[in-house]
Amino acid sequence: GETGVIDLSGFLQALKTAGYDGPVTPEPFSQKVREMAPADAVTYTGKLLQDVWAQAGL
């Protein structure tokens, strides 16, 4: 993710390898996101999620 605490690309690849076919929900802990207007936070988080899906090759 944005903070690098979790390797989200690797995590998503592991879910695919395990055959997981359910929902994935982002839970941003970033102070930057908490300070944003709700609509901006959704847009920003959505972009980051799209980026990590692409990095994972999914």
mmCIF file of the N, C-alpha and C atoms, coordinates in Angstrom:
data_MODEL
# 
_entry.id   MODEL 
# 
loop_
_atom_site.group_PDB 
_atom_site.id 
_atom_site.type_symbol 
_atom_site.label_atom_id 
_atom_site.label_alt_id 
_atom_site.label_comp_id 
_atom_site.label_asym_id 
_atom_site.label_entity_id 
_atom_site.label_seq_id 
_atom_site.pdbx_PDB_ins_code 
_atom_site.Cartn_x 
_atom_site.Cartn_y 
_atom_site.Cartn_z 
_atom_site.occupancy 
_atom_site.B_iso_or_equiv 
_atom_site.pdbx_formal_charge 
_atom_site.auth_seq_id 
_atom_site.auth_comp_id 
_atom_site.auth_asym_id 
_atom_site.auth_atom_id 
_atom_site.pdbx_PDB_model_num 
ATOM 1   N N  . GLY A 1 1  ? 0.811   -1.182  0.000   1.00 0.00 ? 1  GLY A N  1 
ATOM 2   C CA . GLY A 1 1  ? 0.000   0.000   0.000   1.00 0.00 ? 1  GLY A CA 1 
ATOM 3   C C  . GLY A 1 1  ? 0.859   1.252   0.000   1.00 0.00 ? 1  GLY A C  1 
ATOM 4   N N  . GLU A 1 2  ? 0.229   2.335   0.164   1.00 0.00 ? 2  GLU A N  1 
ATOM 5   C CA . GLU A 1 2  ? 0.911   3.619   0.120   1.00 0.00 ? 2  GLU A CA 1 
ATOM 6   C C  . GLU A 1 2  ? 1.990   3.717   1.189   1.00 0.00 ? 2  GLU A C  1 
ATOM 7   N N  . THR A 1 3  ? 1.747   3.154   2.361   1.00 0.00 ? 3  THR A N  1 
ATOM 8   C CA . THR A 1 3  ? 2.714   3.252   3.455   1.00 0.00 ? 3  THR A CA 1 
ATOM 9   C C  . THR A 1 3  ? 3.815   2.211   3.350   1.00 0.00 ? 3  THR A C  1 
ATOM 10  N N  . GLY A 1 4  ? 3.587   1.148   2.590   1.00 0.00 ? 4  GLY A N  1 
ATOM 11  C CA . GLY A 1 4  ? 4.574   0.094   2.457   1.00 0.00 ? 4  GLY A CA 1 
ATOM 12  C C  . GLY A 1 4  ? 4.586   -0.881  3.620   1.00 0.00 ? 4  GLY A C  1 
ATOM 13  N N  . VAL A 1 5  ? 3.639   -0.737  4.541   1.00 0.00 ? 5  VAL A N  1 
ATOM 14  C CA . VAL A 1 5  ? 3.569   -1.637  5.690   1.00 0.00 ? 5  VAL A CA 1 
ATOM 15  C C  . VAL A 1 5  ? 3.216   -3.048  5.232   1.00 0.00 ? 5  VAL A C  1 
ATOM 16  N N  . ILE A 1 6  ? 2.362   -3.137  4.227   1.00 0.00 ? 6  ILE A N  1 
ATOM 17  C CA . ILE A 1 6  ? 1.935   -4.428  3.695   1.00 0.00 ? 6  ILE A CA 1 
ATOM 18  C C  . ILE A 1 6  ? 2.259   -4.463  2.204   1.00 0.00 ? 6  ILE A C  1 
ATOM 19  N N  . ASP A 1 7  ? 2.793   -5.581  1.723   1.00 0.00 ? 7  ASP A N  1 
ATOM 20  C CA . ASP A 1 7  ? 3.016   -5.778  0.291   1.00 0.00 ? 7  ASP A CA 1 
ATOM 21  C C  . ASP A 1 7  ? 1.677   -6.162  -0.323  1.00 0.00 ? 7  ASP A C  1 
ATOM 22  N N  . LEU A 1 8  ? 0.890   -5.160  -0.707  1.00 0.00 ? 8  LEU A N  1 
ATOM 23  C CA . LEU A 1 8  ? -0.453  -5.434  -1.206  1.00 0.00 ? 8  LEU A CA 1 
ATOM 24  C C  . LEU A 1 8  ? -0.446  -6.190  -2.523  1.00 0.00 ? 8  LEU A C  1 
ATOM 25  N N  . SER A 1 9  ? 0.511   -5.908  -3.379  1.00 0.00 ? 9  SER A N  1 
ATOM 26  C CA . SER A 1 9  ? 0.597   -6.629  -4.640  1.00 0.00 ? 9  SER A CA 1 
ATOM 27  C C  . SER A 1 9  ? 0.811   -8.122  -4.381  1.00 0.00 ? 9  SER A C  1 
ATOM 28  N N  . GLY A 1 10 ? 1.751   -8.437  -3.518  1.00 0.00 ? 10 GLY A N  1 
ATOM 29  C CA . GLY A 1 10 ? 1.999   -9.831  -3.153  1.00 0.00 ? 10 GLY A CA 1 
ATOM 30  C C  . GLY A 1 10 ? 0.814   -10.463 -2.454  1.00 0.00 ? 10 GLY A C  1 
ATOM 31  N N  . PHE A 1 11 ? 0.143   -9.687  -1.617  1.00 0.00 ? 11 PHE A N  1 
ATOM 32  C CA . PHE A 1 11 ? -1.035  -10.177 -0.904  1.00 0.00 ? 11 PHE A CA 1 
ATOM 33  C C  . PHE A 1 11 ? -2.149  -10.532 -1.886  1.00 0.00 ? 11 PHE A C  1 
ATOM 34  N N  . LEU A 1 12 ? -2.402  -9.650  -2.861  1.00 0.00 ? 12 LEU A N  1 
ATOM 35  C CA . LEU A 1 12 ? -3.445  -9.928  -3.851  1.00 0.00 ? 12 LEU A CA 1 
ATOM 36  C C  . LEU A 1 12 ? -3.084  -11.129 -4.715  1.00 0.00 ? 12 LEU A C  1 
ATOM 37  N N  . GLN A 1 13 ? -1.803  -11.267 -5.060  1.00 0.00 ? 13 GLN A N  1 
ATOM 38  C CA . GLN A 1 13 ? -1.370  -12.436 -5.825  1.00 0.00 ? 13 GLN A CA 1 
ATOM 39  C C  . GLN A 1 13 ? -1.578  -13.717 -5.015  1.00 0.00 ? 13 GLN A C  1 
ATOM 40  N N  . ALA A 1 14 ? -1.304  -13.660 -3.713  1.00 0.00 ? 14 ALA A N  1 
ATOM 41  C CA . ALA A 1 14 ? -1.502  -14.832 -2.851  1.00 0.00 ? 14 ALA A CA 1 
ATOM 42  C C  . ALA A 1 14 ? -2.980  -15.204 -2.768  1.00 0.00 ? 14 ALA A C  1 
ATOM 43  N N  . LEU A 1 15 ? -3.850  -14.204 -2.702  1.00 0.00 ? 15 LEU A N  1 
ATOM 44  C CA . LEU A 1 15 ? -5.290  -14.484 -2.689  1.00 0.00 ? 15 LEU A CA 1 
ATOM 45  C C  . LEU A 1 15 ? -5.704  -15.202 -3.966  1.00 0.00 ? 15 LEU A C  1 
ATOM 46  N N  . LYS A 1 16 ? -5.191  -14.730 -5.102  1.00 0.00 ? 16 LYS A N  1 
ATOM 47  C CA . LYS A 1 16 ? -5.518  -15.370 -6.380  1.00 0.00 ? 16 LYS A CA 1 
ATOM 48  C C  . LYS A 1 16 ? -5.008  -16.802 -6.406  1.00 0.00 ? 16 LYS A C  1 
ATOM 49  N N  . THR A 1 17 ? -3.761  -17.000 -5.974  1.00 0.00 ? 17 THR A N  1 
ATOM 50  C CA . THR A 1 17 ? -3.167  -18.338 -5.950  1.00 0.00 ? 17 THR A CA 1 
ATOM 51  C C  . THR A 1 17 ? -3.978  -19.287 -5.072  1.00 0.00 ? 17 THR A C  1 
ATOM 52  N N  . ALA A 1 18 ? -4.511  -18.766 -3.976  1.00 0.00 ? 18 ALA A N  1 
ATOM 53  C CA . ALA A 1 18 ? -5.307  -19.580 -3.056  1.00 0.00 ? 18 ALA A CA 1 
ATOM 54  C C  . ALA A 1 18 ? -6.718  -19.838 -3.580  1.00 0.00 ? 18 ALA A C  1 
ATOM 55  N N  . GLY A 1 19 ? -7.070  -19.201 -4.707  1.00 0.00 ? 19 GLY A N  1 
ATOM 56  C CA . GLY A 1 19 ? -8.391  -19.415 -5.281  1.00 0.00 ? 19 GLY A CA 1 
ATOM 57  C C  . GLY A 1 19 ? -9.469  -18.507 -4.714  1.00 0.00 ? 19 GLY A C  1 
ATOM 58  N N  . TYR A 1 20 ? -9.067  -17.496 -3.968  1.00 0.00 ? 20 TYR A N  1 
ATOM 59  C CA . TYR A 1 20 ? -10.046 -16.572 -3.378  1.00 0.00 ? 20 TYR A CA 1 
ATOM 60  C C  . TYR A 1 20 ? -10.760 -15.809 -4.479  1.00 0.00 ? 20 TYR A C  1 
ATOM 61  N N  . ASP A 1 21 ? -12.085 -15.730 -4.377  1.00 0.00 ? 21 ASP A N  1 
ATOM 62  C CA . ASP A 1 21 ? -12.891 -15.040 -5.381  1.00 0.00 ? 21 ASP A CA 1 
ATOM 63  C C  . ASP A 1 21 ? -13.972 -14.214 -4.694  1.00 0.00 ? 21 ASP A C  1 
ATOM 64  N N  . GLY A 1 22 ? -13.565 -13.453 -3.706  1.00 0.00 ? 22 GLY A N  1 
ATOM 65  C CA . GLY A 1 22 ? -14.524 -12.641 -2.962  1.00 0.00 ? 22 GLY A CA 1 
ATOM 66  C C  . GLY A 1 22 ? -14.136 -11.182 -2.983  1.00 0.00 ? 22 GLY A C  1 
ATOM 67  N N  . PRO A 1 23 ? -14.808 -10.397 -2.176  1.00 0.00 ? 23 PRO A N  1 
ATOM 68  C CA . PRO A 1 23 ? -14.533 -8.959  -2.156  1.00 0.00 ? 23 PRO A CA 1 
ATOM 69  C C  . PRO A 1 23 ? -13.200 -8.616  -1.499  1.00 0.00 ? 23 PRO A C  1 
ATOM 70  N N  . VAL A 1 24 ? -12.647 -7.516  -1.931  1.00 0.00 ? 24 VAL A N  1 
ATOM 71  C CA . VAL A 1 24 ? -11.447 -6.938  -1.326  1.00 0.00 ? 24 VAL A CA 1 
ATOM 72  C C  . VAL A 1 24 ? -11.790 -5.483  -1.035  1.00 0.00 ? 24 VAL A C  1 
ATOM 73  N N  . THR A 1 25 ? -11.647 -5.073  0.205   1.00 0.00 ? 25 THR A N  1 
ATOM 74  C CA . THR A 1 25 ? -12.039 -3.731  0.617   1.00 0.00 ? 25 THR A CA 1 
ATOM 75  C C  . THR A 1 25 ? -10.836 -2.975  1.162   1.00 0.00 ? 25 THR A C  1 
ATOM 76  N N  . PRO A 1 26 ? -10.537 -1.808  0.606   1.00 0.00 ? 26 PRO A N  1 
ATOM 77  C CA . PRO A 1 26 ? -9.421  -1.021  1.139   1.00 0.00 ? 26 PRO A CA 1 
ATOM 78  C C  . PRO A 1 26 ? -9.785  -0.414  2.489   1.00 0.00 ? 26 PRO A C  1 
ATOM 79  N N  . GLU A 1 27 ? -8.812  -0.311  3.341   1.00 0.00 ? 27 GLU A N  1 
ATOM 80  C CA . GLU A 1 27 ? -8.998  0.336   4.643   1.00 0.00 ? 27 GLU A CA 1 
ATOM 81  C C  . GLU A 1 27 ? -7.792  1.245   4.878   1.00 0.00 ? 27 GLU A C  1 
ATOM 82  N N  . PRO A 1 28 ? -7.854  2.461   4.338   1.00 0.00 ? 28 PRO A N  1 
ATOM 83  C CA . PRO A 1 28 ? -6.701  3.359   4.459   1.00 0.00 ? 28 PRO A CA 1 
ATOM 84  C C  . PRO A 1 28 ? -6.516  3.870   5.883   1.00 0.00 ? 28 PRO A C  1 
ATOM 85  N N  . PHE A 1 29 ? -5.282  3.819   6.348   1.00 0.00 ? 29 PHE A N  1 
ATOM 86  C CA . PHE A 1 29 ? -4.941  4.320   7.680   1.00 0.00 ? 29 PHE A CA 1 
ATOM 87  C C  . PHE A 1 29 ? -4.131  5.609   7.593   1.00 0.00 ? 29 PHE A C  1 
ATOM 88  N N  . SER A 1 30 ? -3.964  6.120   6.393   1.00 0.00 ? 30 SER A N  1 
ATOM 89  C CA . SER A 1 30 ? -3.137  7.290   6.153   1.00 0.00 ? 30 SER A CA 1 
ATOM 90  C C  . SER A 1 30 ? -3.766  8.559   6.727   1.00 0.00 ? 30 SER A C  1 
ATOM 91  N N  . GLN A 1 31 ? -2.964  9.330   7.428   1.00 0.00 ? 31 GLN A N  1 
ATOM 92  C CA . GLN A 1 31 ? -3.425  10.629  7.934   1.00 0.00 ? 31 GLN A CA 1 
ATOM 93  C C  . GLN A 1 31 ? -3.831  11.516  6.767   1.00 0.00 ? 31 GLN A C  1 
ATOM 94  N N  . LYS A 1 32 ? -3.104  11.412  5.679   1.00 0.00 ? 32 LYS A N  1 
ATOM 95  C CA . LYS A 1 32 ? -3.408  12.192  4.477   1.00 0.00 ? 32 LYS A CA 1 
ATOM 96  C C  . LYS A 1 32 ? -4.845  11.936  4.021   1.00 0.00 ? 32 LYS A C  1 
ATOM 97  N N  . VAL A 1 33 ? -5.255  10.677  3.998   1.00 0.00 ? 33 VAL A N  1 
ATOM 98  C CA . VAL A 1 33 ? -6.609  10.321  3.571   1.00 0.00 ? 33 VAL A CA 1 
ATOM 99  C C  . VAL A 1 33 ? -7.632  10.797  4.599   1.00 0.00 ? 33 VAL A C  1 
ATOM 100 N N  . ARG A 1 34 ? -7.326  10.647  5.871   1.00 0.00 ? 34 ARG A N  1 
ATOM 101 C CA . ARG A 1 34 ? -8.268  11.079  6.917   1.00 0.00 ? 34 ARG A CA 1 
ATOM 102 C C  . ARG A 1 34 ? -8.544  12.574  6.856   1.00 0.00 ? 34 ARG A C  1 
ATOM 103 N N  . GLU A 1 35 ? -7.595  13.339  6.355   1.00 0.00 ? 35 GLU A N  1 
ATOM 104 C CA . GLU A 1 35 ? -7.757  14.790  6.290   1.00 0.00 ? 35 GLU A CA 1 
ATOM 105 C C  . GLU A 1 35 ? -8.481  15.251  5.024   1.00 0.00 ? 35 GLU A C  1 
ATOM 106 N N  . MET A 1 36 ? -8.730  14.341  4.099   1.00 0.00 ? 36 MET A N  1 
ATOM 107 C CA . MET A 1 36 ? -9.391  14.696  2.835   1.00 0.00 ? 36 MET A CA 1 
ATOM 108 C C  . MET A 1 36 ? -10.905 14.771  3.010   1.00 0.00 ? 36 MET A C  1 
ATOM 109 N N  . ALA A 1 37 ? -11.527 15.526  2.115   1.00 0.00 ? 37 ALA A N  1 
ATOM 110 C CA . ALA A 1 37 ? -12.987 15.489  2.013   1.00 0.00 ? 37 ALA A CA 1 
ATOM 111 C C  . ALA A 1 37 ? -13.374 14.066  1.602   1.00 0.00 ? 37 ALA A C  1 
ATOM 112 N N  . PRO A 1 38 ? -14.529 13.572  2.048   1.00 0.00 ? 38 PRO A N  1 
ATOM 113 C CA . PRO A 1 38 ? -14.907 12.183  1.740   1.00 0.00 ? 38 PRO A CA 1 
ATOM 114 C C  . PRO A 1 38 ? -14.833 11.824  0.252   1.00 0.00 ? 38 PRO A C  1 
ATOM 115 N N  . ALA A 1 39 ? -15.345 12.667  -0.612  1.00 0.00 ? 39 ALA A N  1 
ATOM 116 C CA . ALA A 1 39 ? -15.319 12.353  -2.049  1.00 0.00 ? 39 ALA A CA 1 
ATOM 117 C C  . ALA A 1 39 ? -13.887 12.271  -2.571  1.00 0.00 ? 39 ALA A C  1 
ATOM 118 N N  . ASP A 1 40 ? -13.026 13.152  -2.092  1.00 0.00 ? 40 ASP A N  1 
ATOM 119 C CA . ASP A 1 40 ? -11.622 13.122  -2.500  1.00 0.00 ? 40 ASP A CA 1 
ATOM 120 C C  . ASP A 1 40 ? -10.931 11.867  -1.979  1.00 0.00 ? 40 ASP A C  1 
ATOM 121 N N  . ALA A 1 41 ? -11.255 11.463  -0.765  1.00 0.00 ? 41 ALA A N  1 
ATOM 122 C CA . ALA A 1 41 ? -10.661 10.257  -0.182  1.00 0.00 ? 41 ALA A CA 1 
ATOM 123 C C  . ALA A 1 41 ? -11.055 9.018   -0.979  1.00 0.00 ? 41 ALA A C  1 
ATOM 124 N N  . VAL A 1 42 ? -12.307 8.966   -1.415  1.00 0.00 ? 42 VAL A N  1 
ATOM 125 C CA . VAL A 1 42 ? -12.770 7.825   -2.215  1.00 0.00 ? 42 VAL A CA 1 
ATOM 126 C C  . VAL A 1 42 ? -12.039 7.787   -3.556  1.00 0.00 ? 42 VAL A C  1 
ATOM 127 N N  . THR A 1 43 ? -11.936 8.932   -4.206  1.00 0.00 ? 43 THR A N  1 
ATOM 128 C CA . THR A 1 43 ? -11.243 9.007   -5.498  1.00 0.00 ? 43 THR A CA 1 
ATOM 129 C C  . THR A 1 43 ? -9.781  8.602   -5.356  1.00 0.00 ? 43 THR A C  1 
ATOM 130 N N  . TYR A 1 44 ? -9.120  9.133   -4.353  1.00 0.00 ? 44 TYR A N  1 
ATOM 131 C CA . TYR A 1 44 ? -7.703  8.858   -4.114  1.00 0.00 ? 44 TYR A CA 1 
ATOM 132 C C  . TYR A 1 44 ? -7.479  7.375   -3.797  1.00 0.00 ? 44 TYR A C  1 
ATOM 133 N N  . THR A 1 45 ? -8.284  6.834   -2.901  1.00 0.00 ? 45 THR A N  1 
ATOM 134 C CA . THR A 1 45 ? -8.153  5.430   -2.511  1.00 0.00 ? 45 THR A CA 1 
ATOM 135 C C  . THR A 1 45 ? -8.455  4.515   -3.693  1.00 0.00 ? 45 THR A C  1 
ATOM 136 N N  . GLY A 1 46 ? -9.451  4.874   -4.489  1.00 0.00 ? 46 GLY A N  1 
ATOM 137 C CA . GLY A 1 46 ? -9.779  4.089   -5.679  1.00 0.00 ? 46 GLY A CA 1 
ATOM 138 C C  . GLY A 1 46 ? -8.625  4.035   -6.661  1.00 0.00 ? 46 GLY A C  1 
ATOM 139 N N  . LYS A 1 47 ? -7.957  5.166   -6.858  1.00 0.00 ? 47 LYS A N  1 
ATOM 140 C CA . LYS A 1 47 ? -6.795  5.200   -7.758  1.00 0.00 ? 47 LYS A CA 1 
ATOM 141 C C  . LYS A 1 47 ? -5.679  4.307   -7.231  1.00 0.00 ? 47 LYS A C  1 
ATOM 142 N N  . LEU A 1 48 ? -5.413  4.398   -5.931  1.00 0.00 ? 48 LEU A N  1 
ATOM 143 C CA . LEU A 1 48 ? -4.366  3.549   -5.352  1.00 0.00 ? 48 LEU A CA 1 
ATOM 144 C C  . LEU A 1 48 ? -4.715  2.070   -5.496  1.00 0.00 ? 48 LEU A C  1 
ATOM 145 N N  . LEU A 1 49 ? -5.987  1.730   -5.317  1.00 0.00 ? 49 LEU A N  1 
ATOM 146 C CA . LEU A 1 49 ? -6.413  0.338   -5.447  1.00 0.00 ? 49 LEU A CA 1 
ATOM 147 C C  . LEU A 1 49 ? -6.249  -0.139  -6.890  1.00 0.00 ? 49 LEU A C  1 
ATOM 148 N N  . GLN A 1 50 ? -6.608  0.696   -7.855  1.00 0.00 ? 50 GLN A N  1 
ATOM 149 C CA . GLN A 1 50 ? -6.400  0.333   -9.263  1.00 0.00 ? 50 GLN A CA 1 
ATOM 150 C C  . GLN A 1 50 ? -4.920  0.113   -9.552  1.00 0.00 ? 50 GLN A C  1 
ATOM 151 N N  . ASP A 1 51 ? -4.085  0.969   -9.002  1.00 0.00 ? 51 ASP A N  1 
ATOM 152 C CA . ASP A 1 51 ? -2.637  0.840   -9.210  1.00 0.00 ? 51 ASP A CA 1 
ATOM 153 C C  . ASP A 1 51 ? -2.102  -0.474  -8.646  1.00 0.00 ? 51 ASP A C  1 
ATOM 154 N N  . VAL A 1 52 ? -2.545  -0.852  -7.451  1.00 0.00 ? 52 VAL A N  1 
ATOM 155 C CA . VAL A 1 52 ? -2.026  -2.080  -6.837  1.00 0.00 ? 52 VAL A CA 1 
ATOM 156 C C  . VAL A 1 52 ? -2.543  -3.318  -7.577  1.00 0.00 ? 52 VAL A C  1 
ATOM 157 N N  . TRP A 1 53 ? -3.783  -3.271  -8.093  1.00 0.00 ? 53 TRP A N  1 
ATOM 158 C CA . TRP A 1 53 ? -4.276  -4.384  -8.922  1.00 0.00 ? 53 TRP A CA 1 
ATOM 159 C C  . TRP A 1 53 ? -3.374  -4.541  -10.146 1.00 0.00 ? 53 TRP A C  1 
ATOM 160 N N  . ALA A 1 54 ? -3.023  -3.419  -10.779 1.00 0.00 ? 54 ALA A N  1 
ATOM 161 C CA . ALA A 1 54 ? -2.159  -3.464  -11.963 1.00 0.00 ? 54 ALA A CA 1 
ATOM 162 C C  . ALA A 1 54 ? -0.768  -3.999  -11.607 1.00 0.00 ? 54 ALA A C  1 
ATOM 163 N N  . GLN A 1 55 ? -0.215  -3.551  -10.482 1.00 0.00 ? 55 GLN A N  1 
ATOM 164 C CA . GLN A 1 55 ? 1.102   -4.026  -10.047 1.00 0.00 ? 55 GLN A CA 1 
ATOM 165 C C  . GLN A 1 55 ? 1.089   -5.529  -9.795  1.00 0.00 ? 55 GLN A C  1 
ATOM 166 N N  . ALA A 1 56 ? -0.052  -6.026  -9.331  1.00 0.00 ? 56 ALA A N  1 
ATOM 167 C CA . ALA A 1 56 ? -0.179  -7.455  -9.044  1.00 0.00 ? 56 ALA A CA 1 
ATOM 168 C C  . ALA A 1 56 ? -0.440  -8.266  -10.310 1.00 0.00 ? 56 ALA A C  1 
ATOM 169 N N  . GLY A 1 57 ? -0.682  -7.564  -11.423 1.00 0.00 ? 57 GLY A N  1 
ATOM 170 C CA . GLY A 1 57 ? -0.966  -8.261  -12.674 1.00 0.00 ? 57 GLY A CA 1 
ATOM 171 C C  . GLY A 1 57 ? -2.342  -8.880  -12.701 1.00 0.00 ? 57 GLY A C  1 
ATOM 172 N N  . LEU A 1 58 ? -3.257  -8.281  -11.963 1.00 0.00 ? 58 LEU A N  1 
ATOM 173 C CA . LEU A 1 58 ? -4.612  -8.836  -11.873 1.00 0.00 ? 58 LEU A CA 1 
ATOM 174 C C  . LEU A 1 58 ? -5.634  -7.915  -12.505 1.00 0.00 ? 58 LEU A C  1 
# 
